[in-house]
């Protein structure tokens, strides 16, 4: 059971605090923030999601730059608490439209009303946005989208000649548009997190995709929706479906290792034409989660080389090549490479004409960091670095450096080739034609290149 729940800003300010059982000291929020801010245990740079201080268990997740924290003295399931915190963050975002410090402070009455319904005397009750609608009576104060920080290129998704409105994902599920009308629209996001490990010679050692089809509905009346996926989709490594004796046809088959569906999804016609039928609940939810280990073309090729350039010096060469279409642009790329612990200084040399690139030597953690604002498909970028050591490496430099880690976000690109063929909404009238938005996003989960 939960003793306390609180939300902290990045500065440690207490935005929301609820003490359910009075078993934990009131200063727990300050204790938590100090511990997270100055974490020095286990040689880790960041505090783990679960830790114990003076007999109090602190479980936390970080969402949108905010710390969602639960405390308890009991021996509880960490997975249960972490999932609960994620769901509280999600349902809060459903009601407020946008999740940040400003929206929480402006809507603190609504947030406390939500917490009182979600958790009762430390016991979780419900995190369903649809169920909570019957018990929540306060209207959200919508934060002006103009006050939000720029979302950047990654937030803008194209669909044909249409551009998704900038406020599309900052709407509350209960607030109406100006004038009292509610804009009929639905958003479907195919989000994939890929894990790839390259050998020192550039070959792929391991590759995996964890994907989810997220849906957020602003449709009134809960109409039935049909979501059609690739006709050649197969589930199970033997090429056959887990649900029937479906056989894929032709090349380019999308083979998923396994998947699971939301409880509202009906699979009556899934084995025949790969169509999901559902009546979407209010709020954001995962229609389908899937995993794929079939060979796929990784979006980036990463090559790294380090060699000695004297008794107390070494040179590093990092090369990143984008293996996707020039019409696609990756954003927020960060390349990191650990260097030997006796490295004292690093100087960098970017390629000629480099724009939107920054470099840094993190002396505390002994790693090089290369940040690129964007990378256009088909392009290649190179970074050279010169390292200075405090002692000789004795020929072990390759073992003491690396591996290279890479983080990125690629809008309108998915590595698995899973596609939404069509999104059909049951018509309530001949003039009923809600907006439909389908977006694809690929992110790095673990993108590693060995030296």
C-alpha positions in Angstrom: 0.0 0.0 0.0 1.1 3.6 -0.6 2.0 5.8 2.4 2.6 9.0 0.4 2.4 10.2 -3.2 4.1 13.4 -4.4 5.2 15.1 -7.6 8.4 17.2 -7.7 9.7 19.6 -10.3 13.3 19.3 -11.6 14.3 21.9 -9.0 12.8 19.8 -6.2 9.8 22.0 -5.6 6.8 20.1 -4.1 3.9 20.5 -6.6 1.6 17.8 -5.4 1.7 16.0 -2.0 -0.8 13.6 -0.5 -0.1 11.7 2.7 -2.5 8.7 2.9 -1.4 6.8 6.0 0.9 9.1 8.1 3.5 6.3 8.4 6.4 8.2 6.7 8.0 11.5 7.9 6.8 14.7 6.3 10.3 15.5 5.0 10.4 12.5 2.7 10.1 14.7 -0.4 13.3 16.6 0.5 15.1 13.3 1.5 14.1 11.8 -1.9 15.3 14.8 -4.0 18.6 15.0 -2.2 19.2 11.3 -2.7 18.4 11.5 -6.4 20.3 14.7 -7.0 23.5 13.5 -5.4 23.3 9.8 -6.1 26.8 8.2 -5.6 26.1 4.6 -4.9 26.9 1.5 -7.1 29.0 3.8 -9.3 25.8 4.7 -11.2 25.2 8.1 -12.6 21.4 8.1 -11.9 19.4 6.8 -9.0 17.5 3.6 -9.7 13.7 3.7 -9.8 13.5 2.0 -6.5 15.7 2.5 -3.4 15.4 2.5 0.4 16.4 5.2 2.9 16.0 4.6 6.7 13.4 1.9 6.2 11.3 3.9 3.7 11.0 2.6 0.1 11.0 5.3 -2.6 9.6 4.3 -5.9 9.6 6.9 -8.7 9.3 7.5 -12.4 10.3 10.6 -14.4 7.7 11.9 -16.8 7.9 15.1 -18.8 10.7 16.3 -16.5 8.6 15.7 -13.3 9.2 13.2 -10.6 6.2 11.0 -9.7 7.0 9.4 -6.4 5.4 6.9 -4.0 6.7 6.0 -0.6 5.9 3.0 1.6 7.4 1.0 4.5 5.9 -2.3 3.2 7.6 -4.9 1.1 5.6 -4.2 -2.1 5.9 -5.2 -5.8 8.1 -2.6 -7.5 6.6 -3.4 -10.9 3.1 -2.7 -9.6 4.1 0.6 -8.1 6.0 1.7 -11.3 3.1 0.8 -13.5 0.7 2.7 -11.2 2.8 5.8 -11.3 3.0 5.7 -15.1 -0.8 5.4 -15.2 -1.3 8.3 -12.8 0.9 10.4 -15.0 -1.1 9.3 -18.1 -4.6 9.9 -16.6 -3.4 13.3 -15.3 -2.3 14.2 -18.9 -5.6 13.0 -20.3 -7.5 15.4 -18.0 -5.1 18.4 -18.2 -4.2 18.1 -21.9 -0.5 18.8 -21.2 1.6 17.5 -18.4 4.1 20.1 -17.0 4.7 22.1 -13.9 2.5 25.0 -15.0 -0.5 22.9 -15.8 -0.3 21.0 -12.5 -0.1 24.2 -10.5 -3.1 25.8 -12.3 -5.2 22.6 -11.9 -4.2 21.5 -8.4 -7.8 21.2 -7.3 -8.6 18.8 -10.3 -5.3 16.9 -9.6 -6.2 16.3 -6.0 -9.7 15.3 -7.0 -8.2 12.7 -9.4 -5.8 11.4 -6.7 -8.6 10.9 -4.2 -10.5 8.7 -6.7 -7.4 6.8 -8.0 -6.0 6.0 -4.5 -8.1 5.5 -1.3 -6.2 5.2 2.0 -3.1 4.0 0.1 -4.9 1.4 -2.0 -5.2 1.8 -5.8 -8.8 1.9 -7.0 -8.9 2.7 -10.7 -6.8 4.5 -13.3 -9.3 4.3 -16.2 -10.0 7.8 -17.7 -13.4 6.6 -18.8 -14.5 5.3 -15.3 -13.1 8.4 -13.6 -15.4 10.7 -15.7 -18.3 9.7 -13.5 -16.6 11.0 -10.4 -14.6 14.0 -11.5 -16.6 17.3 -11.6 -13.9 20.0 -11.9 -13.2 21.4 -15.3 -9.5 21.7 -16.4 -7.9 25.1 -16.8 -6.3 24.7 -20.2 -2.7 25.9 -20.4 -2.2 28.2 -23.4 -0.2 26.4 -26.0 1.7 29.5 -26.8 3.2 29.4 -23.3 4.7 25.9 -23.9 8.3 25.5 -25.0 8.9 24.8 -28.7 8.3 21.2 -29.4 10.8 21.1 -32.2 10.8 19.2 -35.5 10.1 15.9 -33.8 6.7 17.0 -32.8 5.6 17.9 -36.4 4.3 14.9 -38.3 3.2 14.9 -41.9 0.2 13.0 -43.4 0.0 13.6 -47.1 -0.5 17.3 -47.6 -1.9 17.8 -44.1 0.2 18.9 -41.1 -0.8 17.9 -37.7 -1.9 20.9 -35.6 0.7 21.8 -32.9 -1.9 21.5 -30.1 -3.0 18.0 -31.2 -1.5 16.2 -28.2 -2.1 19.0 -25.7 -5.9 18.6 -25.5 -7.9 17.5 -22.5 -10.4 14.6 -23.0 -13.0 16.5 -21.0 -12.5 20.2 -22.1 -14.4 21.5 -25.1 -13.1 23.7 -27.9 -13.8 27.5 -27.8 -17.5 28.0 -28.4 -18.5 24.8 -26.5 -18.0 22.5 -29.5 -15.7 19.5 -29.4 -13.5 18.8 -32.4 -14.0 15.2 -33.6 -10.6 13.6 -34.2 -8.5 10.5 -33.3 -4.8 10.0 -33.1 -2.9 6.8 -33.7 0.8 6.6 -33.0 3.0 3.7 -33.9 6.0 4.1 -31.6 9.0 1.7 -31.9 12.0 1.5 -29.6 14.9 -0.4 -31.2 17.8 -2.2 -29.7 20.9 -2.9 -31.9 24.4 -4.1 -31.0 27.1 -3.7 -33.7 30.4 -5.6 -33.6 33.8 -3.8 -34.0 33.7 -4.6 -37.7 30.2 -3.2 -38.2 28.2 -6.5 -38.2 24.9 -6.7 -36.4 25.2 -8.9 -33.3 21.7 -8.5 -31.8 18.6 -6.6 -33.0 15.2 -6.2 -31.5 12.1 -3.9 -31.8 9.7 -3.2 -29.0 6.7 -1.4 -30.5 3.3 -0.2 -29.4 0.2 1.2 -31.2 -1.1 4.1 -29.1 -4.5 5.6 -29.6 -6.1 8.8 -28.2 -9.7 9.4 -29.1 -11.6 12.7 -29.0 -14.7 11.2 -30.7 -18.1 11.7 -29.1 -20.5 8.8 -28.7 -17.8 6.1 -28.8 -18.2 4.9 -32.4 -16.8 1.6 -33.5 -13.3 1.8 -35.1 -11.7 -0.6 -37.6 -7.9 -0.5 -37.7 -6.3 -2.4 -40.6 -2.6 -3.5 -40.5 -0.4 -5.1 -43.1 -2.1 -8.0 -44.9 1.2 -9.9 -44.9 1.6 -9.6 -41.1 2.6 -12.9 -39.4 2.8 -13.6 -35.6 5.2 -16.2 -34.4 8.7 -17.0 -35.6 7.4 -20.0 -37.6 5.6 -17.5 -39.9 2.1 -18.5 -38.8 -0.4 -16.7 -36.6 -0.9 -17.5 -32.9 -4.7 -17.1 -33.5 -5.3 -19.2 -36.6 -3.6 -21.0 -39.5 -3.0 -17.8 -41.3 -0.1 -17.9 -43.9 1.5 -14.7 -45.2 2.0 -14.3 -49.0 4.9 -12.8 -50.9 8.1 -11.2 -49.8 8.5 -8.3 -47.4 6.6 -10.1 -44.7 6.4 -8.4 -41.3 7.0 -11.1 -38.7 6.3 -10.3 -35.1 7.6 -12.7 -32.3 4.6 -12.0 -30.1 2.0 -9.3 -29.3 -0.9 -8.5 -26.9 -4.0 -6.3 -27.3 -6.0 -4.0 -25.2 -9.1 -5.5 -23.6 -11.4 -3.4 -25.8 -10.0 -5.0 -29.0 -12.0 -7.6 -30.8 -10.0 -10.1 -32.9 -12.9 -11.7 -34.8 -11.6 -10.7 -38.3 -7.9 -10.3 -37.3 -6.9 -13.7 -38.8 -8.8 -13.1 -42.0 -7.7 -9.6 -43.0 -5.5 -8.3 -40.1 -8.2 -5.9 -39.0 -8.7 -4.8 -35.3 -12.2 -3.8 -34.2 -12.7 -1.7 -31.1 -14.7 0.9 -29.3 -12.0 3.2 -27.9 -12.2 4.2 -24.3 -11.5 7.8 -23.3 -7.9 8.9 -22.9 -4.7 7.5 -24.2 -4.2 3.7 -24.3 -2.1 1.0 -26.0 -4.2 -0.8 -28.7 -1.4 -3.3 -29.3 2.1 -4.1 -28.0 4.5 -6.2 -30.0 8.1 -7.4 -30.2 10.1 -8.3 -33.2 13.6 -9.9 -33.5 13.5 -10.6 -37.2 16.4 -9.0 -39.1 15.7 -5.4 -40.1 17.7 -2.6 -41.6 18.9 -0.4 -38.7 18.4 3.4 -39.4 22.1 4.3 -38.5 25.5 2.7 -39.0 28.0 3.6 -36.3 31.7 3.1 -36.6 34.2 4.0 -33.9 38.0 3.7 -33.8 40.5 4.6 -31.1 44.3 4.3 -31.4 47.3 5.5 -29.6 49.1 8.7 -30.9 52.0 8.7 -28.5 52.8 7.6 -25.0 50.1 9.8 -23.3 47.8 10.6 -26.2 45.2 8.9 -28.4 42.9 9.7 -31.3 39.2 8.8 -31.6 37.2 8.7 -34.9 33.4 8.5 -34.7 31.4 8.1 -37.9 27.6 8.0 -38.2 25.7 7.2 -41.4 22.0 7.6 -41.8 20.6 4.6 -43.8 17.1 5.9 -44.5 15.4 8.0 -47.1 16.5 11.6 -47.6 12.9 12.7 -47.1 13.1 11.6 -43.4 15.0 13.6 -40.8 16.2 12.3 -37.4 16.2 14.7 -34.4 18.0 15.0 -31.1 20.9 12.7 -31.8 23.3 12.1 -28.9 26.4 9.9 -29.4 28.4 9.0 -26.2 31.6 7.1 -25.9 33.3 6.2 -22.6 37.1 6.8 -22.6 39.8 5.4 -20.3 39.5 6.5 -16.6 42.9 8.2 -16.8 41.9 10.7 -19.6 42.5 14.2 -18.4 41.6 16.3 -21.5 39.9 16.0 -24.9 39.9 18.3 -27.9 37.4 17.9 -30.8 37.5 18.5 -34.5 34.1 18.6 -36.3 33.8 18.2 -40.1 33.9 21.2 -42.3 30.6 23.1 -42.5 29.1 21.4 -39.5 25.9 23.1 -38.3 23.8 22.3 -35.2 26.5 20.1 -33.6 28.1 20.3 -30.2 30.8 18.3 -28.4 31.7 17.9 -24.7 34.1 15.9 -22.5 32.2 14.8 -19.4 35.2 14.7 -17.0 33.2 13.2 -14.1 32.0 10.2 -16.0 34.9 10.1 -18.4 33.0 10.1 -21.7 32.8 12.0 -24.9 29.5 13.4 -25.9 28.5 14.5 -29.5 25.1 16.1 -30.0 23.6 16.7 -33.4 20.4 18.7 -33.8 19.3 16.7 -36.9 20.5 14.2 -39.4 19.0 14.0 -42.9 18.6 10.5 -44.4 21.5 9.4 -46.6 24.0 11.8 -45.0 27.2 10.9 -43.0 28.9 12.8 -40.2 32.3 12.4 -38.7 33.9 13.6 -35.4 37.6 13.4 -34.5 38.8 13.7 -30.9 42.3 13.9 -29.4 42.7 12.5 -25.9 45.4 13.3 -23.3 46.2 10.8 -20.6 47.7 11.0 -17.1 49.4 7.7 -17.5 50.4 5.2 -20.2 47.7 2.8 -21.5 50.1 -0.2 -21.8 48.3 -1.4 -24.9 44.9 -1.8 -23.2 43.3 1.2 -24.7 40.7 -0.8 -26.8 39.5 -2.6 -23.7 39.2 0.5 -21.6 37.2 2.6 -24.0 33.7 2.2 -25.4 31.2 0.9 -26.3 29.6 3.8 -28.2 26.0 4.5 -27.3 23.5 6.4 -29.5 20.1 8.0 -28.8 17.8 9.5 -31.4 14.2 10.1 -32.5 13.0 9.7 -36.1 9.5 10.9 -36.9 7.5 9.3 -39.7 9.8 6.3 -39.8 9.4 2.7 -38.5 12.0 0.0 -38.8 9.6 -2.9 -38.6 7.6 -1.8 -41.7 4.3 -2.3 -39.7 1.8 0.0 -41.3 -1.8 1.1 -40.8 -3.6 0.4 -44.0 -6.7 2.3 -43.1 -8.5 3.7 -40.1 -12.3 3.4 -40.5 -14.8 5.0 -38.1 -18.5 4.0 -38.0 -20.5 6.9 -39.4 -23.3 8.4 -37.3 -24.5 10.4 -40.2 -23.6 11.1 -43.9 -21.8 14.3 -42.9 -19.9 12.7 -40.0 -16.2 12.8 -41.0 -13.8 13.2 -38.1 -10.1 14.0 -38.5 -7.8 11.0 -38.5 -4.1 11.3 -37.7 -1.6 8.4 -38.1 2.0 9.0 -37.0 5.1 6.9 -36.8 8.1 7.4 -34.4 11.3 5.4 -34.0 13.5 5.9 -30.9 16.6 4.3 -29.7 16.3 1.9 -26.7 19.8 0.5 -26.7 21.9 1.4 -29.8 25.5 0.2 -29.1 28.6 -0.2 -31.2 31.6 -2.1 -29.9 35.2 -1.0 -30.5 
